[in-house]
């Protein structure tokens, strides 16, 4: 984990009910498609159903990413970088 990101876990207090998607046995990389971007590696797999709130300490960008405590949970998130462009 990098000191660049603050990652807060919000526990929903539920265990997963559905089976993971077999197409994503190693997790999912979430990408907003915006560039430039900040990429945060998430704790993977998540403990159970809940969400991560990710904040970039350099530019202030943030994102919320839901989890289900399964193999197909997000393992990273790329979000738009808010630093001024040169």
Secondary structure, 3 states (H helix, E strand, C coil): CCCCEEEEEEEEEECCCCCCCHHHCCCEEEECCCCCEEEEECCCCCCCEEEEEEEECCCCCEEEEEEECCCCCEEEEEEECCCCCC
